[in-house]
Amino acid sequence: MFLSTARTSKLNNLRDTWHSGWWSVKIALWVVTTAIPFPLPTEFIQIYGEVAHFGAGVFLLIQLISIISFITWLNECSESEKFASRCRIHVMFFATTAYVVCLMGIILMYIWYSPKPSCLLNIFFITWTLVLLQLMTSVSLHPKVDAGILTPGLMGLYVVFLCWCAIRSEPAG
């Protein structure tokens, strides 16, 4: 469905009708695609599992691009001449909150997911997340970039979230 509705720009376009309507067909397709895997042989499901890793990576890239686009738009909007004076306090509040949540998330990950010094992989990923947060902030505040603190704060939330999800999905032991 994504490929059939990509770059749809007009509301009265035939492809927009497919995108916004046809719910009975979409529900039927959903039920069929949900039921199809049950009678398939195990080998096919294992192959699908291998291919799904690639799809998950593509999904993460699309998600990353979407989040970066949104954060950039939000930062440009809040720093524009029209809204700069009204948004200054809000930007500071959200950026500070984002940094506090990032640091609390990193501290909690250290406490919960690396209780022993032998958890080297978890310690590495958590520390690398902290380094990325510091690096994003340093680059963003550099005089040549001067992007402010909202962008790295919000991006830091996403990076901490990804690290948390990755560490949580690791098998115990």
C-alpha beads as a LAMMPS data file, in Angstrom:
LAMMPS data file: protein, C-alpha beads

173 atoms
172 bonds

1 atom types
1 bond types

-500.0 500.0 xlo xhi
-500.0 500.0 ylo yhi
-500.0 500.0 zlo zhi

Masses

1 110.0

Atoms # bond

1 1 1 0.000 0.000 0.000
2 1 1 2.882 2.358 0.771
3 1 1 4.311 2.042 -2.721
4 1 1 0.921 2.520 -4.363
5 1 1 0.246 5.786 -2.490
6 1 1 3.733 7.313 -2.378
7 1 1 3.908 10.905 -3.641
8 1 1 0.140 11.331 -3.660
9 1 1 -0.408 15.068 -3.522
10 1 1 -3.946 15.731 -4.723
11 1 1 -6.997 14.948 -2.620
12 1 1 -9.149 13.935 -5.578
13 1 1 -6.519 11.664 -7.092
14 1 1 -7.466 7.998 -7.600
15 1 1 -4.510 6.896 -5.468
16 1 1 -5.682 9.157 -2.623
17 1 1 -9.046 7.412 -2.745
18 1 1 -7.219 4.129 -2.148
19 1 1 -5.189 5.778 0.627
20 1 1 -8.153 7.337 2.453
21 1 1 -10.906 4.840 1.695
22 1 1 -11.547 1.228 0.721
23 1 1 -11.497 0.113 4.355
24 1 1 -13.307 -3.161 3.735
25 1 1 -10.657 -4.194 1.178
26 1 1 -7.845 -3.103 3.508
27 1 1 -9.296 -5.076 6.421
28 1 1 -9.708 -8.145 4.196
29 1 1 -6.077 -7.815 3.026
30 1 1 -4.958 -7.466 6.641
31 1 1 -6.839 -10.603 7.701
32 1 1 -5.439 -12.567 4.751
33 1 1 -1.844 -11.449 5.350
34 1 1 -2.227 -12.277 9.039
35 1 1 -3.626 -15.758 8.356
36 1 1 -1.292 -16.782 5.499
37 1 1 1.794 -17.547 7.654
38 1 1 0.044 -20.265 9.675
39 1 1 -0.105 -22.955 6.941
40 1 1 3.341 -22.079 5.513
41 1 1 6.268 -24.461 6.112
42 1 1 8.807 -23.656 8.821
43 1 1 11.628 -23.131 6.300
44 1 1 9.736 -20.277 4.657
45 1 1 9.136 -18.614 8.026
46 1 1 12.852 -18.887 8.847
47 1 1 13.764 -17.267 5.520
48 1 1 11.231 -14.535 6.221
49 1 1 12.847 -14.023 9.633
50 1 1 16.216 -13.432 7.978
51 1 1 14.733 -10.999 5.443
52 1 1 12.861 -9.210 8.237
53 1 1 16.181 -8.101 9.752
54 1 1 16.837 -6.073 6.605
55 1 1 13.301 -4.671 6.705
56 1 1 13.753 -3.667 10.335
57 1 1 16.925 -1.790 9.415
58 1 1 15.130 0.021 6.597
59 1 1 12.294 0.866 8.992
60 1 1 14.763 2.328 11.502
61 1 1 16.358 4.454 8.774
62 1 1 12.967 5.779 7.649
63 1 1 12.056 6.456 11.276
64 1 1 15.372 8.257 11.839
65 1 1 14.890 10.434 8.755
66 1 1 11.338 11.288 9.832
67 1 1 12.415 12.206 13.352
68 1 1 15.335 14.318 12.139
69 1 1 13.037 16.125 9.690
70 1 1 10.473 16.805 12.415
71 1 1 13.060 18.005 14.944
72 1 1 14.693 20.251 12.337
73 1 1 11.311 21.716 11.371
74 1 1 10.405 22.284 15.022
75 1 1 13.743 23.954 15.746
76 1 1 13.535 26.209 12.677
77 1 1 9.959 27.129 13.533
78 1 1 10.813 27.985 17.134
79 1 1 13.862 30.040 16.129
80 1 1 12.140 31.956 13.332
81 1 1 11.743 35.706 13.773
82 1 1 7.988 35.310 14.008
83 1 1 8.031 32.946 17.008
84 1 1 11.488 33.416 18.588
85 1 1 10.408 35.773 21.364
86 1 1 7.334 33.706 22.282
87 1 1 9.013 30.298 22.061
88 1 1 12.248 31.006 23.927
89 1 1 10.953 29.870 27.340
90 1 1 9.175 26.858 25.844
91 1 1 12.308 25.791 23.969
92 1 1 14.405 26.081 27.132
93 1 1 11.816 24.119 29.117
94 1 1 11.530 21.300 26.566
95 1 1 15.292 21.143 25.969
96 1 1 16.014 21.021 29.705
97 1 1 13.326 18.398 30.225
98 1 1 14.718 16.348 27.329
99 1 1 18.241 16.452 28.782
100 1 1 17.011 15.525 32.269
101 1 1 15.009 12.591 30.871
102 1 1 18.018 11.493 28.786
103 1 1 20.335 11.558 31.777
104 1 1 17.791 9.801 33.993
105 1 1 17.340 7.139 31.310
106 1 1 21.088 6.609 31.071
107 1 1 21.435 6.411 34.863
108 1 1 18.560 3.927 35.088
109 1 1 20.081 1.821 32.297
110 1 1 23.365 1.700 34.233
111 1 1 21.505 0.656 37.398
112 1 1 19.158 -1.914 35.844
113 1 1 21.069 -3.356 32.902
114 1 1 24.702 -3.308 34.023
115 1 1 24.638 -4.241 37.713
116 1 1 27.891 -6.210 37.422
117 1 1 31.160 -5.127 35.807
118 1 1 30.938 -8.282 33.670
119 1 1 28.056 -6.768 31.626
120 1 1 30.573 -5.205 29.250
121 1 1 28.344 -5.028 26.183
122 1 1 25.572 -3.216 28.056
123 1 1 28.088 -0.847 29.656
124 1 1 29.568 -0.149 26.212
125 1 1 26.202 0.679 24.623
126 1 1 25.044 2.843 27.523
127 1 1 28.349 4.726 27.628
128 1 1 28.300 5.156 23.854
129 1 1 24.790 6.613 24.138
130 1 1 26.076 9.118 26.692
131 1 1 29.012 9.993 24.417
132 1 1 26.628 10.485 21.459
133 1 1 24.446 12.782 23.560
134 1 1 27.482 14.862 24.530
135 1 1 28.779 14.893 20.946
136 1 1 25.417 16.016 19.521
137 1 1 25.226 18.803 22.092
138 1 1 28.807 19.948 21.470
139 1 1 28.368 20.032 17.702
140 1 1 25.015 21.782 17.976
141 1 1 26.433 24.506 20.233
142 1 1 29.546 25.087 18.107
143 1 1 29.543 28.680 16.783
144 1 1 29.657 27.554 13.134
145 1 1 26.595 25.324 13.574
146 1 1 24.682 27.276 16.249
147 1 1 21.613 25.022 16.130
148 1 1 20.610 25.538 19.753
149 1 1 19.925 22.944 22.417
150 1 1 16.467 21.752 21.428
151 1 1 17.640 19.641 18.490
152 1 1 20.258 17.564 20.350
153 1 1 17.964 17.272 23.370
154 1 1 15.112 15.770 21.360
155 1 1 17.471 13.643 19.275
156 1 1 19.062 12.468 22.518
157 1 1 15.651 11.241 23.677
158 1 1 15.421 9.120 20.548
159 1 1 18.948 7.735 20.941
160 1 1 18.348 6.871 24.613
161 1 1 15.052 5.226 23.640
162 1 1 16.785 3.106 20.978
163 1 1 19.518 2.069 23.401
164 1 1 16.947 1.210 26.061
165 1 1 14.937 -0.906 23.602
166 1 1 18.054 -2.698 22.376
167 1 1 19.281 -3.503 25.873
168 1 1 15.819 -4.570 27.069
169 1 1 15.451 -7.001 24.176
170 1 1 18.695 -8.764 25.086
171 1 1 18.106 -12.193 26.610
172 1 1 18.650 -12.430 30.356
173 1 1 21.872 -13.969 31.555

Bonds

1 1 1 2
2 1 2 3
3 1 3 4
4 1 4 5
5 1 5 6
6 1 6 7
7 1 7 8
8 1 8 9
9 1 9 10
10 1 10 11
11 1 11 12
12 1 12 13
13 1 13 14
14 1 14 15
15 1 15 16
16 1 16 17
17 1 17 18
18 1 18 19
19 1 19 20
20 1 20 21
21 1 21 22
22 1 22 23
23 1 23 24
24 1 24 25
25 1 25 26
26 1 26 27
27 1 27 28
28 1 28 29
29 1 29 30
30 1 30 31
31 1 31 32
32 1 32 33
33 1 33 34
34 1 34 35
35 1 35 36
36 1 36 37
37 1 37 38
38 1 38 39
39 1 39 40
40 1 40 41
41 1 41 42
42 1 42 43
43 1 43 44
44 1 44 45
45 1 45 46
46 1 46 47
47 1 47 48
48 1 48 49
49 1 49 50
50 1 50 51
51 1 51 52
52 1 52 53
53 1 53 54
54 1 54 55
55 1 55 56
56 1 56 57
57 1 57 58
58 1 58 59
59 1 59 60
60 1 60 61
61 1 61 62
62 1 62 63
63 1 63 64
64 1 64 65
65 1 65 66
66 1 66 67
67 1 67 68
68 1 68 69
69 1 69 70
70 1 70 71
71 1 71 72
72 1 72 73
73 1 73 74
74 1 74 75
75 1 75 76
76 1 76 77
77 1 77 78
78 1 78 79
79 1 79 80
80 1 80 81
81 1 81 82
82 1 82 83
83 1 83 84
84 1 84 85
85 1 85 86
86 1 86 87
87 1 87 88
88 1 88 89
89 1 89 90
90 1 90 91
91 1 91 92
92 1 92 93
93 1 93 94
94 1 94 95
95 1 95 96
96 1 96 97
97 1 97 98
98 1 98 99
99 1 99 100
100 1 100 101
101 1 101 102
102 1 102 103
103 1 103 104
104 1 104 105
105 1 105 106
106 1 106 107
107 1 107 108
108 1 108 109
109 1 109 110
110 1 110 111
111 1 111 112
112 1 112 113
113 1 113 114
114 1 114 115
115 1 115 116
116 1 116 117
117 1 117 118
118 1 118 119
119 1 119 120
120 1 120 121
121 1 121 122
122 1 122 123
123 1 123 124
124 1 124 125
125 1 125 126
126 1 126 127
127 1 127 128
128 1 128 129
129 1 129 130
130 1 130 131
131 1 131 132
132 1 132 133
133 1 133 134
134 1 134 135
135 1 135 136
136 1 136 137
137 1 137 138
138 1 138 139
139 1 139 140
140 1 140 141
141 1 141 142
142 1 142 143
143 1 143 144
144 1 144 145
145 1 145 146
146 1 146 147
147 1 147 148
148 1 148 149
149 1 149 150
150 1 150 151
151 1 151 152
152 1 152 153
153 1 153 154
154 1 154 155
155 1 155 156
156 1 156 157
157 1 157 158
158 1 158 159
159 1 159 160
160 1 160 161
161 1 161 162
162 1 162 163
163 1 163 164
164 1 164 165
165 1 165 166
166 1 166 167
167 1 167 168
168 1 168 169
169 1 169 170
170 1 170 171
171 1 171 172
172 1 172 173
